[in-house]
Amino acid sequence: MNVQYLVDLTDTEREQLEALNRGGASPVRRLKRANILLMSGRGHTAEEIETAGHGSISTVYRTRQRFVEEGLEAALSEEKRPGGRRMLDEKQEAVLVATACSPPPKGCAHWTLRLLAGRFVELVDIETISPATIGRRLHEKDIKPWQKKMWCIPEVDAAFVAHMEDVLELYAEPPDPARPVVCVDETLKQLVADVKTPLPARPGSIEKYDYHYRRNGTANLFVFVDRHAKWRHVKVTERKTNVDFAECMRDLVDIHYPQAQRIRVVLDNLSTHKPAALYEAFTPQEARRILRRIEFHHTPKHASWLDMAEIEIGNLNKQCLDRRIGDMDTLRAEVAAWEDRRNREGATIRWLFSAEDARRKLARAYPKLNLS
């Protein structure tokens, strides 16, 4: 690195680099090289640029060299072969993208850089290519074929939209103590007991627990969340049958909201979440008495994320249940303590998604009217 390459930016080049830096949407490597050129144009040394976190001294040297010898765009782009040619042309990059997005070879759970490099050599007329080059090209395209995510892919039709907007407009209504909105959902908790006593934490050593454990079955937790009041409740049961759900609805009417004229209940499409469950648990007169005070609002199928109780279940799992709990009595005591603390703190859920947002953001998913 004996040659000193001086970066003398024109006003146009400086404006282009500053605009690139402000945009923030370019690949990280490109943004770093833009900052290297900007700092170099202001007279900063390579050591100062390295300290600022924009790249090593060798990266600064190569970026300056490309700028002087090949121009601004060459300095901002990835490494090139001698002569300034990019390692892959557009057709080759298209082949790489198509390969990375295709199913992996038999016997492989996903593509790796080494597998892609080998397959790419077979498909394209080149002798060899390194996995590192494959990785750089995929990074530019924001493709990570070794990753995948479980996702619920709903079928958005008129029924989906109708249930979604019904729930969203319910959330948007002002608070009405006579007609509260209560979200209901349930979650399971495995009862797991320690076989050996855990070792408590002490200075220099974290808490340790043995991998050996004893399963004591599972418990079900019904979670209730008031949309407008700072209140939630968790009921622990052994099962989640029609009878258990019916008893939860009776609790809402007789214990939690005895003065309410009508309770609007938001829930998902689980088979137990139906008025028929109350007729299985109670006499017809009792079932009808409860149902006169309850109004069910179901989320769309495969869209239970619209139930705010799911958010509170996430808080419950992280704050209380993320540990071994061995029996029902302990579970009930721990959950009751968590519930009491959350209610005393006045914790709320800030819901920002409205029906207007859905129509704007999911416009392409909405059914199209056929007026012909």
C-alpha positions in Angstrom: 0.0 0.0 0.0 2.8 2.4 -0.8 0.8 4.3 -3.5 -1.3 7.1 -2.1 -4.6 7.5 -3.9 -6.1 10.9 -3.4 -9.9 11.2 -3.5 -11.0 14.5 -5.0 -14.8 14.5 -5.3 -16.7 16.8 -7.6 -19.8 18.5 -6.2 -22.0 16.1 -8.2 -20.2 13.1 -6.8 -20.4 14.4 -3.2 -24.1 15.1 -3.6 -24.6 11.6 -5.0 -22.7 10.0 -2.0 -24.6 12.1 0.6 -27.9 11.2 -1.0 -26.9 7.5 -1.0 -26.0 7.8 2.7 -29.3 9.5 3.6 -31.4 6.9 1.8 -30.3 4.0 4.0 -31.8 1.4 1.6 -28.6 0.3 -0.1 -26.5 -2.7 0.9 -24.3 -2.1 4.0 -21.1 -2.7 2.0 -22.1 0.0 -0.5 -22.9 2.5 2.3 -19.6 1.9 4.0 -17.7 2.6 0.8 -19.7 5.8 0.3 -18.7 6.9 3.7 -15.1 6.0 3.0 -15.1 8.2 -0.1 -16.8 11.1 1.8 -14.3 11.0 4.7 -11.4 10.6 2.3 -12.6 13.6 0.3 -12.6 15.6 3.6 -8.9 14.7 4.2 -9.4 12.0 6.9 -6.7 9.3 7.1 -7.3 5.6 6.7 -6.8 5.1 10.4 -9.5 7.6 11.2 -11.9 6.0 8.8 -11.2 2.6 10.3 -11.9 4.0 13.8 -15.2 5.4 12.6 -16.2 1.9 11.7 -16.5 2.2 7.9 -13.9 -0.5 7.0 -10.4 -1.8 7.6 -7.4 0.1 6.3 -7.1 -2.4 3.4 -10.7 -1.7 2.4 -10.1 2.0 2.5 -7.1 1.6 0.2 -8.9 -0.6 -2.3 -11.9 1.8 -2.4 -9.7 4.8 -3.0 -7.8 2.9 -5.7 -10.9 1.9 -7.6 -12.2 5.5 -7.4 -9.0 6.9 -8.9 -8.5 4.2 -11.5 -12.1 3.3 -12.4 -14.5 5.9 -11.2 -17.2 6.4 -8.6 -19.5 3.5 -9.5 -16.6 1.1 -9.6 -15.6 2.2 -6.1 -19.0 1.7 -4.7 -19.6 -1.8 -6.3 -18.4 -5.2 -5.0 -15.0 -6.7 -5.8 -14.2 -7.1 -9.5 -11.8 -9.2 -11.5 -8.8 -7.6 -13.2 -9.9 -5.3 -15.9 -12.8 -4.0 -14.0 -15.3 -6.7 -15.0 -17.9 -7.9 -12.5 -17.5 -11.5 -11.4 -21.0 -12.4 -12.7 -23.0 -10.9 -15.5 -26.8 -10.3 -15.4 -27.7 -13.7 -16.9 -25.4 -15.5 -14.5 -26.9 -13.6 -11.5 -30.4 -14.6 -12.7 -29.4 -18.2 -12.8 -27.9 -17.9 -9.3 -31.1 -16.3 -7.9 -33.3 -18.9 -9.6 -31.2 -21.7 -8.1 -31.1 -20.2 -4.6 -34.9 -19.9 -4.7 -35.4 -23.5 -5.9 -35.8 -26.6 -3.7 -32.5 -27.9 -2.4 -30.9 -31.2 -3.6 -32.4 -34.5 -2.3 -31.0 -35.3 1.1 -30.4 -31.6 2.0 -32.7 -29.5 4.2 -31.6 -26.3 2.6 -29.0 -24.7 0.3 -25.6 -23.8 1.6 -23.1 -21.5 -0.1 -20.9 -24.5 -1.0 -23.8 -26.4 -2.5 -24.9 -23.4 -4.5 -21.3 -22.8 -5.8 -21.1 -26.5 -7.0 -24.5 -26.3 -8.6 -23.8 -23.0 -10.2 -20.6 -24.3 -11.9 -22.7 -27.1 -13.4 -25.3 -24.7 -14.8 -23.1 -21.9 -16.0 -20.1 -22.1 -18.3 -17.4 -21.2 -15.8 -14.6 -23.3 -14.3 -15.0 -22.4 -10.7 -16.5 -19.9 -8.2 -16.0 -19.5 -4.5 -18.7 -19.8 -1.9 -17.7 -16.3 -0.7 -18.6 -14.8 -4.1 -21.9 -16.6 -4.1 -22.6 -15.2 -0.6 -21.8 -11.6 -1.7 -24.2 -11.9 -4.7 -27.0 -13.3 -2.5 -26.4 -10.6 0.1 -26.9 -8.0 -2.6 -30.3 -9.6 -3.6 -31.3 -10.1 0.1 -31.7 -13.8 -0.4 -31.0 -16.3 2.4 -31.8 -19.8 1.1 -30.6 -21.5 4.3 -33.4 -19.8 6.2 -37.1 -20.5 6.3 -40.0 -19.5 8.5 -43.3 -21.1 9.5 -46.1 -18.8 8.5 -49.9 -18.9 8.3 -50.9 -18.2 4.7 -54.6 -17.3 4.9 -57.1 -17.4 2.1 -58.2 -13.8 1.9 -61.8 -13.8 0.6 -65.0 -11.9 1.4 -65.5 -13.9 4.6 -62.0 -13.1 5.7 -62.5 -9.4 5.1 -65.9 -9.4 6.8 -64.7 -10.9 10.0 -61.5 -8.8 10.0 -63.3 -5.5 9.6 -65.9 -6.5 12.2 -63.2 -7.0 14.8 -61.2 -3.9 13.8 -64.2 -1.6 14.0 -65.1 -3.2 17.4 -61.6 -2.3 18.6 -62.0 1.3 17.3 -65.2 2.0 19.3 -64.9 4.3 22.3 -65.0 2.6 25.8 -68.5 1.6 26.9 -68.8 0.0 30.4 -72.2 -1.2 29.6 -70.9 -3.1 26.5 -67.3 -4.0 27.2 -65.1 -5.7 24.6 -63.3 -8.7 25.9 -60.7 -10.8 24.0 -60.5 -14.5 24.8 -57.9 -17.1 23.9 -56.2 -20.1 25.4 -52.7 -21.6 25.6 -51.2 -24.8 26.9 -48.5 -25.2 29.5 -46.5 -28.4 30.0 -46.1 -29.2 33.7 -42.4 -30.1 34.1 -40.8 -30.8 37.4 -37.1 -30.9 38.3 -35.7 -34.2 39.3 -32.6 -32.6 40.9 -32.6 -29.4 42.8 -31.3 -26.5 40.6 -28.1 -24.7 41.7 -28.9 -21.0 42.5 -27.0 -18.2 40.9 -24.0 -16.7 42.7 -21.3 -14.2 41.8 -19.4 -15.5 38.8 -21.9 -18.4 38.1 -25.3 -18.4 36.5 -28.2 -20.5 37.8 -27.9 -24.2 36.7 -30.6 -26.8 36.3 -30.3 -30.4 35.3 -31.4 -31.7 31.9 -33.3 -34.5 33.6 -36.9 -33.6 34.3 -40.3 -35.2 35.0 -43.4 -34.5 32.9 -46.6 -34.1 34.9 -49.1 -33.6 32.0 -50.4 -30.3 30.7 -52.6 -27.5 31.8 -54.8 -25.2 29.8 -54.9 -21.4 30.5 -57.9 -19.3 29.4 -56.7 -15.7 29.0 -59.2 -12.7 29.1 -58.2 -9.2 28.1 -60.4 -6.1 28.3 -59.9 -4.0 25.1 -60.4 -0.7 26.9 -59.9 -1.4 30.7 -56.5 -2.2 32.2 -57.6 -5.6 33.1 -56.8 -9.2 32.3 -57.6 -12.5 33.9 -56.2 -16.0 33.5 -58.1 -19.1 34.4 -56.2 -22.4 34.7 -58.0 -25.6 33.9 -57.0 -29.2 33.3 -58.7 -29.3 29.8 -60.2 -27.0 27.2 -63.4 -28.7 26.5 -66.8 -27.3 25.6 -67.7 -27.4 29.3 -64.6 -25.4 30.3 -65.3 -22.8 27.7 -68.9 -22.5 28.8 -67.9 -22.0 32.4 -65.6 -19.2 31.3 -68.5 -17.5 29.6 -70.6 -17.8 32.7 -67.7 -16.3 34.8 -67.7 -13.3 32.4 -71.4 -12.7 32.9 -71.8 -13.5 36.6 -68.4 -12.6 38.2 -66.3 -10.3 36.0 -69.0 -8.1 34.3 -72.2 -8.6 36.4 -73.4 -5.0 35.6 -72.7 -5.1 31.8 -75.8 -5.2 29.5 -73.9 -7.0 26.8 -70.3 -8.4 26.6 -68.8 -8.4 23.1 -66.4 -11.3 23.1 -63.6 -11.5 20.5 -62.3 -15.1 19.9 -60.8 -17.3 17.2 -62.6 -20.2 15.3 -61.7 -23.0 17.7 -64.5 -25.7 17.6 -65.4 -25.0 21.3 -65.9 -21.3 20.7 -69.6 -21.6 19.8 -72.9 -21.0 21.5 -73.6 -24.7 21.3 -70.9 -25.3 24.0 -73.1 -23.7 26.6 -76.0 -26.0 25.8 -73.6 -29.0 26.4 -72.7 -27.6 29.8 -75.9 -26.1 31.2 -79.6 -26.5 31.0 -81.3 -24.7 28.1 -82.6 -22.0 30.4 -79.2 -21.3 31.9 -77.4 -21.4 28.5 -79.9 -18.9 27.1 -79.6 -16.6 30.1 -75.8 -16.4 29.6 -76.0 -16.0 25.8 -78.5 -13.1 26.1 -75.6 -11.2 27.7 -72.9 -12.3 25.3 -72.2 -11.4 21.7 -69.5 -13.4 19.8 -67.2 -11.8 17.3 -64.9 -14.3 15.6 -61.6 -13.4 13.9 -61.1 -14.7 10.3 -59.9 -18.3 9.9 -56.1 -18.4 10.0 -56.0 -14.9 11.4 -56.1 -15.3 15.1 -53.4 -12.5 15.4 -56.4 -10.2 15.3 -57.3 -11.4 18.8 -55.6 -9.1 21.3 -55.5 -12.0 23.8 -52.7 -13.5 21.7 -50.5 -10.6 22.5 -51.2 -11.0 26.2 -50.4 -14.7 26.0 -47.0 -13.7 24.5 -46.4 -11.5 27.6 -47.6 -14.3 29.9 -45.2 -16.8 28.3 -42.2 -14.5 28.5 -42.8 -13.0 31.9 -44.2 -15.9 33.8 -44.3 -19.3 32.1 -40.8 -19.4 30.6 -39.5 -21.9 33.2 -40.2 -25.3 34.7 -43.5 -25.5 36.7 -44.3 -28.9 38.0 -47.9 -28.9 39.3 -51.3 -27.2 38.9 -51.2 -25.6 42.3 -47.9 -23.9 41.7 -49.0 -22.8 38.2 -52.2 -21.3 39.5 -50.3 -19.4 42.2 -47.6 -18.1 39.8 -50.2 -17.0 37.2 -52.3 -15.3 39.8 -49.3 -13.3 41.0 -48.5 -12.3 37.4 -52.1 -11.3 36.7 -52.3 -9.2 39.9 -49.0 -7.4 39.1 -50.0 -6.6 35.5 -53.4 -5.3 36.6 -51.9 -3.1 39.4 -49.4 -1.7 36.9 -52.2 -0.8 34.6 -50.6 -2.5 31.6 -52.5 -2.0 28.3 -52.2 -3.1 24.7 -51.7 -0.3 22.2 -53.6 -1.5 19.1 -52.8 0.6 16.0 -54.3 -1.4 13.1 -57.7 -0.1 11.9 -60.1 -1.0 9.1 -58.9 1.9 7.1 -55.3 0.6 7.5 -56.5 -2.8 6.3 -58.1 -1.4 3.2 -55.0 0.6 2.3 -52.3 -2.0 3.1 -54.2 -5.1 2.1 -55.9 -3.5 -0.9 -54.6 -6.2 -3.3 -55.9 -9.0 -1.1 -59.4 -7.6 -1.0 -62.0 -9.3 -3.2 -62.5 -7.4 -6.5 -66.0 -6.4 -7.5 -67.3 -7.8 -10.8 -69.6 -5.1 -12.0 -69.9 -6.3 -15.6 
